[in-house]
Amino acid sequence: MEQLAVHQEFPRPFALPAVPPRCWTVTGRTRSPLARAVRAGSVRTGPAALAVVLGTDYRPADDALLLDAVARARADGLPLALLHEGAGGISLLRAAGSEDRALRFASVQIAARTPSALAAAPAAAAAALLTDRLGGPAQRGEVLIDGQGRSVTGHWRRLELPPGEGPLTDAEPAAGHLPGGGVPSDLSTPAGPYAWPGAVPSGRSMPTGPYAWPAAVPSDLSMPAGSSSRPGPVPYDPRGGRPVGPVLVTGGLGGLGLRAAAVVGAVTGARVLLLDVRDPGELTSRERRVLERVRSGPGGAEVLAADVTDPAAVAEALAKATGGPPATVVHCAGLIEGGRLDGLHPADLARLRAVKTDGLRNVLRATDRGALRQIVAFGSVISRRAHSGMGGYALANEVLRRETLRSAARLPGCAVVVAEWSLWSGAGEAHRMGVVKDAAQMGMPPVPLRPGMDALLAMLRRPPGPGRAAALVVTGAGDRGFPEPAAPAP
Ligand SMILES: NC(=O)c1ccc[n+]([C@@H]2O[C@H](COP(=O)([O-])OP(=O)(O)OC[C@H]3O[C@@H](n4cnc5c(N)ncnc54)[C@H](OP(=O)(O)O)[C@@H]3O)[C@@H](O)[C@H]2O)c1
Protein backbone atom coordinates (compact mmCIF):
# COMPACT_ATOMS: atom_id res chain seq x y z
CA MET A 1 0.00 0.00 0.00
CA GLU A 2 1.18 3.46 -0.83
CA GLN A 3 2.68 5.06 2.25
CA LEU A 4 4.24 8.31 1.07
CA ALA A 5 3.31 11.29 -1.04
CA VAL A 6 6.08 13.39 -2.61
CA HIS A 7 5.29 16.84 -3.96
CA GLN A 8 7.27 19.48 -5.76
CA GLU A 9 6.22 23.07 -6.30
CA PHE A 10 6.02 24.52 -9.80
CA PRO A 11 5.31 28.08 -10.78
CA ARG A 12 2.37 29.25 -12.82
CA PRO A 13 1.31 32.72 -13.92
CA PHE A 14 -1.25 34.22 -11.66
CA ALA A 15 -3.31 37.30 -12.37
CA LEU A 16 -3.67 39.31 -9.19
CA PRO A 17 -6.82 41.36 -8.82
CA ALA A 18 -6.59 45.13 -9.07
CA VAL A 19 -7.02 46.60 -5.60
CA PRO A 20 -6.65 50.12 -4.23
CA PRO A 21 -3.05 51.12 -3.45
CA ARG A 22 -1.99 51.03 0.18
CA CYS A 23 -0.46 53.58 2.46
CA TRP A 24 2.67 51.62 3.38
CA THR A 25 4.78 51.98 6.48
CA VAL A 26 8.08 50.42 5.45
CA THR A 27 10.43 48.64 7.87
CA GLY A 28 13.38 46.31 7.35
CA ARG A 29 15.99 47.10 4.71
CA THR A 30 14.54 50.55 4.24
CA ARG A 31 17.29 51.81 1.94
CA SER A 32 17.08 49.02 -0.61
CA PRO A 33 15.64 49.63 -4.10
CA LEU A 34 12.72 47.39 -3.17
CA ALA A 35 11.91 49.48 -0.09
CA ARG A 36 12.15 52.62 -2.23
CA ALA A 37 9.77 51.06 -4.73
CA VAL A 38 7.25 50.28 -1.98
CA ARG A 39 7.41 53.85 -0.72
CA ALA A 40 6.99 55.11 -4.30
CA GLY A 41 3.87 52.97 -4.66
CA SER A 42 2.41 54.21 -1.38
CA VAL A 43 -0.68 56.42 -1.48
CA ARG A 44 -1.36 58.58 1.56
CA THR A 45 -5.13 58.15 1.30
CA GLY A 46 -4.96 54.36 0.85
CA PRO A 47 -5.71 51.83 3.58
CA ALA A 48 -2.78 51.47 5.97
CA ALA A 49 -0.48 48.45 5.89
CA LEU A 50 2.98 47.46 7.07
CA ALA A 51 5.71 46.32 4.69
CA VAL A 52 8.81 44.58 5.99
CA VAL A 53 11.47 44.50 3.29
CA LEU A 54 14.30 41.95 3.22
CA GLY A 55 17.05 41.27 0.69
CA THR A 56 18.45 38.42 -1.35
CA ASP A 57 20.01 36.44 1.51
CA TYR A 58 18.60 36.00 4.97
CA ARG A 59 20.80 37.97 7.40
CA PRO A 60 21.05 37.62 11.18
CA ALA A 61 19.40 41.05 11.66
CA ASP A 62 16.34 39.78 9.80
CA ASP A 63 15.20 37.77 12.82
CA ALA A 64 14.55 40.97 14.78
CA LEU A 65 13.08 42.71 11.72
CA LEU A 66 10.51 39.96 11.21
CA LEU A 67 9.61 39.57 14.88
CA ASP A 68 9.25 43.35 15.28
CA ALA A 69 7.09 43.59 12.17
CA VAL A 70 4.77 40.83 13.39
CA ALA A 71 4.49 42.42 16.85
CA ARG A 72 3.76 45.83 15.34
CA ALA A 73 1.17 44.49 12.90
CA ARG A 74 -0.61 42.73 15.74
CA ALA A 75 -0.44 45.68 18.09
CA ASP A 76 -1.71 48.14 15.46
CA GLY A 77 -4.18 45.74 13.84
CA LEU A 78 -2.54 46.25 10.43
CA PRO A 79 -2.01 43.79 7.59
CA LEU A 80 1.62 42.83 7.06
CA ALA A 81 3.35 42.26 3.73
CA LEU A 82 6.82 40.78 3.48
CA LEU A 83 8.68 41.90 0.36
CA HIS A 84 12.02 40.30 -0.40
CA GLU A 85 14.47 39.27 -3.09
CA GLY A 86 15.06 35.68 -1.98
CA ALA A 87 15.69 35.93 1.77
CA GLY A 88 12.32 34.40 2.64
CA GLY A 89 10.41 34.67 5.90
CA ILE A 90 6.84 33.78 4.89
CA SER A 91 6.93 30.66 7.08
CA LEU A 92 7.27 32.87 10.17
CA LEU A 93 4.33 34.98 9.04
CA ARG A 94 2.23 31.86 8.48
CA ALA A 95 2.94 30.74 12.02
CA ALA A 96 2.04 34.23 13.26
CA GLY A 97 -1.19 34.01 11.26
CA SER A 98 -2.14 30.73 12.84
CA GLU A 99 -1.33 32.06 16.32
CA ASP A 100 -3.41 35.17 15.71
CA ARG A 101 -6.19 34.56 13.21
CA ALA A 102 -6.83 38.30 12.93
CA LEU A 103 -3.42 38.87 11.33
CA ARG A 104 -3.55 39.29 7.57
CA PHE A 105 -0.28 38.66 5.80
CA ALA A 106 1.28 37.99 2.41
CA SER A 107 4.69 37.71 0.82
CA VAL A 108 6.03 39.05 -2.47
CA GLN A 109 9.41 38.05 -3.81
CA ILE A 110 10.96 39.81 -6.78
CA ALA A 111 13.11 37.60 -8.98
CA ALA A 112 15.29 40.47 -10.15
CA ARG A 113 15.74 44.18 -9.53
CA THR A 114 14.33 45.19 -12.87
CA PRO A 115 12.29 48.41 -13.12
CA SER A 116 9.23 46.32 -14.05
CA ALA A 117 9.56 44.00 -11.05
CA LEU A 118 10.20 46.84 -8.62
CA ALA A 119 7.26 48.83 -9.96
CA ALA A 120 4.92 45.82 -9.75
CA ALA A 121 5.87 44.83 -6.19
CA PRO A 122 3.74 47.23 -4.09
CA ALA A 123 0.57 46.57 -6.11
CA ALA A 124 1.24 42.83 -5.91
CA ALA A 125 1.65 43.07 -2.14
CA ALA A 126 -1.59 45.04 -1.80
CA ALA A 127 -3.44 42.48 -3.92
CA ALA A 128 -1.89 39.49 -2.17
CA LEU A 129 -3.08 40.87 1.17
CA LEU A 130 -6.65 40.94 -0.08
CA THR A 131 -7.08 37.98 -2.36
CA ASP A 132 -8.10 34.57 -1.08
CA ARG A 133 -7.16 32.99 -4.36
CA LEU A 134 -3.57 32.37 -3.27
CA GLY A 135 -4.67 29.34 -1.33
CA GLY A 136 -5.84 29.22 2.25
CA PRO A 137 -4.47 31.66 4.78
CA ALA A 138 -2.58 28.86 6.44
CA GLN A 139 -0.31 28.07 3.59
CA ARG A 140 0.29 30.08 0.50
CA GLY A 141 0.07 33.85 0.51
CA GLU A 142 3.17 33.87 -1.67
CA VAL A 143 3.70 35.65 -4.96
CA LEU A 144 6.80 35.87 -7.12
CA ILE A 145 7.24 38.81 -9.48
CA ASP A 146 9.36 37.99 -12.50
CA GLY A 147 11.75 40.34 -14.24
CA GLN A 148 8.98 41.58 -16.51
CA GLY A 149 6.75 42.43 -13.57
CA ARG A 150 4.42 39.45 -14.05
CA SER A 151 3.04 37.68 -11.02
CA VAL A 152 3.58 33.98 -10.55
CA THR A 153 2.41 31.66 -7.83
CA GLY A 154 3.24 28.06 -7.01
CA HIS A 155 1.23 24.91 -7.32
CA TRP A 156 2.07 21.42 -6.19
CA ARG A 157 2.58 18.42 -8.39
CA ARG A 158 2.83 14.95 -7.06
CA LEU A 159 5.85 12.85 -8.00
CA GLU A 160 5.69 9.08 -7.94
CA LEU A 161 8.31 7.20 -6.02
CA PRO A 162 9.11 3.67 -7.09
CA PRO A 163 8.34 0.94 -4.53
CA GLY A 164 11.12 0.74 -1.98
CA GLU A 165 13.48 -2.16 -1.77
CA GLY A 166 15.93 -0.71 0.69
CA PRO A 167 17.01 -2.52 3.79
CA LEU A 168 15.02 -2.06 6.96
CA THR A 169 17.00 0.25 9.08
CA ASP A 170 16.84 -1.57 12.37
CA ALA A 171 16.99 -4.99 10.77
CA GLU A 172 20.09 -6.62 9.37
CA PRO A 173 20.67 -5.11 5.91
CA ALA A 174 21.69 -7.20 2.95
CA ALA A 175 25.28 -6.05 2.47
CA GLY A 176 25.87 -4.22 -0.75
CA HIS A 177 22.22 -4.46 -1.69
CA LEU A 178 21.29 -1.74 -4.12
CA PRO A 179 17.64 -0.85 -4.02
CA GLY A 180 15.71 0.27 -6.98
CA GLY A 181 18.21 -0.53 -9.71
CA GLY A 182 18.38 2.65 -11.76
CA VAL A 183 17.56 6.23 -10.97
CA PRO A 184 13.84 6.52 -10.33
CA SER A 185 12.62 8.45 -13.30
CA ASP A 186 9.94 10.34 -11.42
CA LEU A 187 12.42 11.77 -9.02
CA SER A 188 14.72 12.82 -11.81
CA THR A 189 12.35 15.31 -13.31
CA PRO A 190 14.29 18.43 -14.23
CA ALA A 191 13.67 20.88 -11.48
CA GLY A 192 15.93 23.81 -12.14
CA PRO A 193 13.90 26.58 -13.65
CA TYR A 194 10.89 25.40 -11.70
CA ALA A 195 12.46 25.15 -8.28
CA TRP A 196 10.36 27.96 -6.89
CA PRO A 197 11.11 30.09 -5.04
CA GLY A 198 14.39 29.23 -3.38
CA ALA A 199 16.34 28.54 -6.52
CA VAL A 200 16.79 32.13 -7.50
CA PRO A 201 20.50 32.59 -6.92
CA SER A 202 21.84 35.24 -4.66
CA GLY A 203 23.30 38.26 -6.34
CA ARG A 204 21.81 41.53 -7.23
CA SER A 205 21.56 41.22 -10.96
CA MET A 206 19.21 39.30 -13.18
CA PRO A 207 19.78 35.59 -12.67
CA THR A 208 21.45 33.80 -15.52
CA GLY A 209 22.07 30.18 -16.50
CA PRO A 210 19.60 27.51 -15.54
CA TYR A 211 17.90 29.92 -13.18
CA ALA A 212 17.21 32.52 -15.83
CA TRP A 213 13.87 33.24 -14.27
CA PRO A 214 11.37 33.71 -15.75
CA ALA A 215 12.56 33.42 -19.32
CA ALA A 216 13.23 29.72 -18.72
CA VAL A 217 9.68 29.06 -17.61
CA PRO A 218 7.91 27.47 -20.55
CA SER A 219 4.64 29.04 -21.53
CA ASP A 220 2.47 26.13 -20.48
CA LEU A 221 4.62 25.43 -17.38
CA SER A 222 3.95 21.74 -17.70
CA MET A 223 6.39 18.90 -17.92
CA PRO A 224 6.84 17.24 -21.31
CA ALA A 225 4.79 14.04 -21.32
CA GLY A 226 6.85 11.00 -20.46
CA SER A 227 9.91 13.09 -19.70
CA SER A 228 12.61 11.49 -17.70
CA SER A 229 16.20 12.32 -17.04
CA ARG A 230 19.12 10.10 -17.41
CA PRO A 231 20.74 8.87 -14.25
CA GLY A 232 23.42 11.09 -12.85
CA PRO A 233 26.65 9.69 -11.52
CA VAL A 234 26.39 7.91 -8.21
CA PRO A 235 29.24 8.01 -5.72
CA TYR A 236 29.89 4.32 -6.02
CA ASP A 237 30.01 1.67 -8.65
CA PRO A 238 26.77 -0.29 -8.26
CA ARG A 239 28.28 -3.48 -9.72
CA GLY A 240 31.52 -3.53 -7.84
CA GLY A 241 30.10 -1.60 -4.90
CA ARG A 242 33.17 0.59 -4.83
CA PRO A 243 32.45 3.89 -3.13
CA VAL A 244 34.21 7.01 -4.38
CA GLY A 245 34.16 8.80 -1.05
CA PRO A 246 32.68 8.72 2.42
CA VAL A 247 29.13 9.62 3.35
CA LEU A 248 29.02 12.41 5.92
CA VAL A 249 25.87 12.48 8.05
CA THR A 250 25.51 15.51 10.29
CA GLY A 251 23.33 14.84 13.31
CA GLY A 252 24.52 11.28 12.63
CA LEU A 253 23.79 10.11 16.16
CA GLY A 254 20.26 11.52 16.09
CA GLY A 255 17.13 9.50 15.55
CA LEU A 256 16.96 9.89 11.77
CA GLY A 257 20.64 10.63 11.11
CA LEU A 258 21.73 7.32 12.60
CA ARG A 259 19.19 5.39 10.49
CA ALA A 260 20.18 7.36 7.39
CA ALA A 261 23.82 6.53 8.10
CA ALA A 262 22.97 2.84 8.44
CA VAL A 263 20.98 2.69 5.21
CA VAL A 264 23.26 4.81 3.03
CA GLY A 265 26.37 3.09 4.39
CA ALA A 266 24.91 -0.37 3.73
CA VAL A 267 23.67 0.49 0.25
CA THR A 268 26.74 2.33 -1.01
CA GLY A 269 29.40 0.44 0.89
CA ALA A 270 30.96 3.81 1.62
CA ARG A 271 32.75 4.83 4.78
CA VAL A 272 30.33 6.67 7.06
CA LEU A 273 31.24 9.78 9.04
CA LEU A 274 28.71 10.56 11.78
CA LEU A 275 29.16 14.14 12.94
CA ASP A 276 27.21 15.15 16.03
CA VAL A 277 27.32 16.95 19.36
CA ARG A 278 25.50 14.03 20.94
CA ASP A 279 27.74 11.66 22.84
CA PRO A 280 27.51 8.00 21.76
CA GLY A 281 27.02 7.23 25.46
CA GLU A 282 23.58 8.91 25.23
CA LEU A 283 22.31 6.38 22.69
CA THR A 284 19.64 3.85 23.64
CA SER A 285 20.58 0.19 23.43
CA ARG A 286 18.65 -0.08 20.17
CA GLU A 287 20.54 2.89 18.74
CA ARG A 288 23.86 1.46 19.94
CA ARG A 289 23.12 -1.69 17.96
CA VAL A 290 22.47 0.38 14.84
CA LEU A 291 25.73 2.27 15.40
CA GLU A 292 27.63 -1.01 15.78
CA ARG A 293 26.16 -2.16 12.50
CA VAL A 294 27.26 1.03 10.80
CA ARG A 295 30.75 0.59 12.22
CA SER A 296 31.00 -2.97 11.02
CA GLY A 297 29.68 -2.06 7.54
CA PRO A 298 31.79 -2.49 4.42
CA GLY A 299 33.44 0.95 4.62
CA GLY A 300 33.53 1.26 8.41
CA ALA A 301 32.47 4.35 10.29
CA GLU A 302 33.84 7.14 12.43
CA VAL A 303 32.02 9.31 14.94
CA LEU A 304 33.17 12.94 14.69
CA ALA A 305 32.41 15.04 17.74
CA ALA A 306 31.74 18.57 16.52
CA ASP A 307 29.18 21.32 16.71
CA VAL A 308 28.13 22.14 13.14
CA THR A 309 27.68 25.78 14.07
CA ASP A 310 31.38 26.02 14.94
CA PRO A 311 33.32 26.34 11.65
CA ALA A 312 36.71 25.60 13.25
CA ALA A 313 35.41 22.49 15.01
CA VAL A 314 33.83 21.18 11.81
CA ALA A 315 37.00 21.83 9.82
CA GLU A 316 39.15 20.15 12.46
CA ALA A 317 36.90 17.10 12.73
CA LEU A 318 36.76 16.63 8.96
CA ALA A 319 40.52 17.14 8.60
CA LYS A 320 41.10 14.29 11.03
CA ALA A 321 38.56 11.97 9.41
CA THR A 322 39.93 9.19 7.23
CA GLY A 323 38.77 7.86 3.88
CA GLY A 324 39.15 11.01 1.79
CA PRO A 325 36.79 13.90 1.20
CA PRO A 326 33.08 13.10 1.53
CA ALA A 327 31.23 12.37 -1.70
CA THR A 328 27.84 12.58 -0.01
CA VAL A 329 26.46 14.88 2.68
CA VAL A 330 23.22 14.08 4.46
CA HIS A 331 22.56 17.10 6.65
CA CYS A 332 20.36 15.90 9.49
CA ALA A 333 21.62 18.05 12.37
CA GLY A 334 18.81 20.16 13.70
CA LEU A 335 17.12 21.50 16.78
CA ILE A 336 13.40 20.91 17.01
CA GLU A 337 11.88 23.42 19.39
CA GLY A 338 8.54 25.15 19.63
CA GLY A 339 7.31 28.41 21.12
CA ARG A 340 4.73 31.02 20.22
CA LEU A 341 6.23 33.97 18.40
CA ASP A 342 5.20 36.50 21.03
CA GLY A 343 7.47 34.67 23.47
CA LEU A 344 10.45 34.30 21.13
CA HIS A 345 13.50 36.55 20.87
CA PRO A 346 15.72 37.01 17.82
CA ALA A 347 18.36 34.86 19.53
CA ASP A 348 15.89 31.96 19.66
CA LEU A 349 15.33 32.17 15.91
CA ALA A 350 19.07 32.47 15.31
CA ARG A 351 19.82 29.36 17.37
CA LEU A 352 17.32 27.26 15.45
CA ARG A 353 18.58 28.55 12.11
CA ALA A 354 22.25 28.17 12.96
CA VAL A 355 22.25 24.37 13.20
CA LYS A 356 20.45 24.05 9.91
CA THR A 357 21.90 26.81 7.73
CA ASP A 358 25.25 27.71 9.27
CA GLY A 359 25.71 23.99 9.85
CA LEU A 360 25.46 23.12 6.18
CA ARG A 361 27.52 26.15 5.20
CA ASN A 362 30.30 25.16 7.61
CA VAL A 363 30.32 21.60 6.32
CA LEU A 364 30.51 22.77 2.71
CA ARG A 365 33.35 25.14 3.56
CA ALA A 366 35.31 22.36 5.23
CA THR A 367 34.89 19.79 2.46
CA ASP A 368 36.34 19.49 -1.01
CA ARG A 369 33.42 20.71 -3.11
CA GLY A 370 34.84 19.10 -6.21
CA ALA A 371 34.51 15.68 -4.57
CA LEU A 372 30.88 16.17 -3.58
CA ARG A 373 28.34 14.21 -5.61
CA GLN A 374 25.19 14.53 -3.52
CA ILE A 375 23.70 16.63 -0.78
CA VAL A 376 20.40 15.92 0.89
CA ALA A 377 19.45 18.49 3.52
CA PHE A 378 16.74 17.48 5.98
CA GLY A 379 14.11 20.19 6.07
CA SER A 380 10.52 20.11 7.19
CA VAL A 381 7.07 20.45 5.67
CA ILE A 382 6.50 22.98 8.44
CA SER A 383 8.33 25.50 6.26
CA ARG A 384 5.38 25.10 3.87
CA ARG A 385 2.36 24.82 6.12
CA ALA A 386 1.42 26.93 9.07
CA HIS A 387 1.82 25.47 12.51
CA SER A 388 1.22 27.61 15.54
CA GLY A 389 4.01 27.41 18.04
CA MET A 390 6.55 26.34 15.41
CA GLY A 391 7.40 29.64 13.71
CA GLY A 392 11.08 29.59 14.64
CA TYR A 393 11.53 26.02 13.46
CA ALA A 394 9.55 26.75 10.28
CA LEU A 395 11.75 29.74 9.49
CA ALA A 396 14.93 27.73 10.11
CA ASN A 397 13.72 25.16 7.60
CA GLU A 398 12.62 27.75 5.05
CA VAL A 399 15.99 29.49 5.16
CA LEU A 400 17.71 26.11 4.93
CA ARG A 401 15.70 25.32 1.80
CA ARG A 402 16.47 28.62 0.14
CA GLU A 403 20.19 28.59 0.96
CA THR A 404 20.65 24.95 0.03
CA LEU A 405 19.04 25.45 -3.36
CA ARG A 406 21.15 28.55 -3.92
CA SER A 407 24.31 26.62 -3.00
CA ALA A 408 23.65 24.32 -5.96
CA ALA A 409 24.84 27.06 -8.30
CA ARG A 410 28.32 26.65 -6.79
CA LEU A 411 28.21 22.84 -6.93
CA PRO A 412 27.84 21.96 -10.61
CA GLY A 413 28.86 18.31 -10.17
CA CYS A 414 26.57 17.68 -7.24
CA ALA A 415 22.94 16.61 -6.90
CA VAL A 416 21.24 18.89 -4.37
CA VAL A 417 17.95 18.05 -2.69
CA VAL A 418 16.09 19.56 0.23
CA ALA A 419 13.86 16.87 1.71
CA GLU A 420 10.97 18.61 3.44
CA TRP A 421 9.68 15.78 5.55
CA SER A 422 6.50 15.53 7.52
CA LEU A 423 6.95 13.85 10.87
CA TRP A 424 8.47 10.37 10.88
CA SER A 425 7.35 7.28 12.74
CA GLY A 426 9.76 4.59 13.91
CA ALA A 427 12.62 6.94 14.85
CA GLY A 428 13.38 10.61 15.29
CA GLU A 429 12.23 13.35 17.58
CA ALA A 430 8.49 13.14 16.81
CA HIS A 431 8.56 9.39 17.43
CA ARG A 432 10.52 9.90 20.66
CA MET A 433 8.08 12.56 21.86
CA GLY A 434 5.14 10.22 21.19
CA VAL A 435 3.26 12.71 19.00
CA VAL A 436 2.96 10.57 15.88
CA LYS A 437 -0.38 8.96 16.76
CA ASP A 438 -2.06 12.24 17.63
CA ALA A 439 -0.78 13.82 14.43
CA ALA A 440 -2.15 10.90 12.39
CA GLN A 441 -5.53 11.36 14.04
CA MET A 442 -5.41 15.02 13.06
CA GLY A 443 -4.92 14.07 9.41
CA MET A 444 -1.13 14.02 9.27
CA PRO A 445 -0.07 10.43 8.66
CA PRO A 446 3.63 9.94 9.37
CA VAL A 447 6.52 9.05 7.11
CA PRO A 448 7.29 5.49 8.17
CA LEU A 449 10.96 4.63 8.58
CA ARG A 450 11.43 2.23 5.71
CA PRO A 451 9.63 4.09 2.91
CA GLY A 452 11.15 7.31 4.21
CA MET A 453 14.65 5.87 3.91
CA ASP A 454 13.80 4.52 0.46
CA ALA A 455 12.80 8.05 -0.49
CA LEU A 456 16.14 9.31 0.83
CA LEU A 457 17.97 6.77 -1.32
CA ALA A 458 15.96 7.86 -4.34
CA MET A 459 16.92 11.47 -3.65
CA LEU A 460 20.58 10.51 -3.45
CA ARG A 461 20.25 9.13 -6.96
CA ARG A 462 19.09 12.33 -8.55
CA PRO A 463 21.25 13.61 -11.35
CA PRO A 464 23.70 16.42 -10.60
CA GLY A 465 23.60 20.03 -11.61
CA PRO A 466 22.09 23.24 -10.29
CA GLY A 467 19.27 22.97 -12.82
CA ARG A 468 18.09 19.85 -11.07
CA ALA A 469 18.33 21.05 -7.50
CA ALA A 470 14.95 20.53 -5.90
CA ALA A 471 12.95 20.82 -2.73
CA LEU A 472 10.72 17.76 -2.35
CA VAL A 473 7.98 17.65 0.26
CA VAL A 474 7.46 14.15 1.64
CA THR A 475 4.38 13.39 3.73
CA GLY A 476 2.54 10.26 4.70
CA ALA A 477 0.03 9.33 1.98
CA GLY A 478 -3.39 10.86 2.52
CA ASP A 479 -2.20 13.88 4.50
CA ARG A 480 -5.28 16.10 4.78
CA GLY A 481 -3.32 19.32 5.31
CA PHE A 482 -0.73 19.09 2.55
CA PRO A 483 -0.99 20.26 -0.09
CA GLU A 484 -3.88 22.46 0.89
CA PRO A 485 -6.84 22.36 -1.47
CA ALA A 486 -6.04 24.15 -4.72
CA ALA A 487 -6.97 27.79 -4.95
CA PRO A 488 -9.84 28.48 -7.35
CA ALA A 489 -8.69 29.27 -10.86
CA PRO A 490 -8.15 32.95 -11.48
N1 LIG B 1 11.76 13.57 13.38
C1 LIG B 1 10.92 14.06 12.51
O1 LIG B 1 9.75 13.67 12.47
C2 LIG B 1 11.38 15.09 11.52
C3 LIG B 1 10.45 15.61 10.62
C4 LIG B 1 10.86 16.57 9.69
C5 LIG B 1 12.17 16.97 9.67
N2 LIG B 1 13.06 16.46 10.56
C6 LIG B 1 14.44 16.92 10.52
O2 LIG B 1 15.29 15.80 10.45
C7 LIG B 1 16.50 16.07 11.14
C8 LIG B 1 16.76 14.96 12.14
O3 LIG B 1 15.69 14.95 13.06
P1 LIG B 1 15.59 13.89 14.24
O4 LIG B 1 14.18 13.67 14.51
O5 LIG B 1 16.48 12.75 13.95
O6 LIG B 1 16.18 14.75 15.44
P2 LIG B 1 17.21 14.31 16.57
O7 LIG B 1 16.97 12.91 16.98
O8 LIG B 1 17.16 15.37 17.61
O9 LIG B 1 18.60 14.37 15.80
C9 LIG B 1 19.26 15.57 15.53
C10 LIG B 1 20.71 15.38 15.90
O10 LIG B 1 21.41 16.58 15.59
C11 LIG B 1 22.25 16.85 16.71
N3 LIG B 1 22.60 18.25 16.77
C12 LIG B 1 21.86 19.28 17.27
N4 LIG B 1 22.56 20.42 17.19
C13 LIG B 1 23.76 20.09 16.65
C14 LIG B 1 24.91 20.84 16.34
N5 LIG B 1 24.97 22.17 16.57
N6 LIG B 1 25.97 20.20 15.81
C15 LIG B 1 25.94 18.87 15.56
N7 LIG B 1 24.87 18.12 15.85
C16 LIG B 1 23.79 18.73 16.38
C17 LIG B 1 21.40 16.44 17.90
O11 LIG B 1 22.16 16.33 19.07
P3 LIG B 1 21.44 16.69 20.49
O12 LIG B 1 20.34 15.70 20.65
O13 LIG B 1 22.52 16.57 21.49
O14 LIG B 1 20.91 18.09 20.32
C18 LIG B 1 20.88 15.11 17.40
O15 LIG B 1 21.80 14.08 17.61
C19 LIG B 1 16.35 17.44 11.77
O16 LIG B 1 16.99 18.38 10.96
C20 LIG B 1 14.85 17.67 11.75
O17 LIG B 1 14.54 19.04 11.67
C21 LIG B 1 12.69 15.54 11.49
The ligand as an ORCA input file, in Angstrom:
! r2SCAN-3c Opt
* xyz 0 1
  N      11.764     13.566     13.384
  C      10.920     14.061     12.512
  O       9.750     13.667     12.472
  C      11.377     15.093     11.524
  C      10.449     15.611     10.618
  C      10.856     16.570      9.693
  C      12.174     16.967      9.670
  N      13.060     16.457     10.564
  C      14.441     16.922     10.517
  O      15.290     15.799     10.448
  C      16.503     16.067     11.135
  C      16.760     14.963     12.142
  O      15.688     14.946     13.063
  P      15.592     13.887     14.244
  O      14.178     13.672     14.508
  O      16.480     12.750     13.945
  O      16.182     14.752     15.445
  P      17.215     14.312     16.569
  O      16.973     12.912     16.976
  O      17.159     15.371     17.607
  O      18.599     14.370     15.798
  C      19.263     15.574     15.532
  C      20.705     15.375     15.904
  O      21.405     16.582     15.593
  C      22.250     16.853     16.714
  N      22.599     18.249     16.772
  C      21.862     19.284     17.268
  N      22.562     20.417     17.191
  C      23.760     20.091     16.645
  C      24.913     20.839     16.343
  N      24.966     22.167     16.574
  N      25.970     20.204     15.809
  C      25.940     18.875     15.564
  N      24.874     18.119     15.854
  C      23.792     18.726     16.381
  C      21.397     16.443     17.898
  O      22.165     16.332     19.070
  P      21.436     16.689     20.491
  O      20.345     15.704     20.653
  O      22.522     16.566     21.488
  O      20.911     18.086     20.319
  C      20.880     15.107     17.400
  O      21.798     14.082     17.612
  C      16.348     17.441     11.773
  O      16.992     18.380     10.957
  C      14.853     17.674     11.753
  O      14.537     19.041     11.668
  C      12.686     15.540     11.491
*
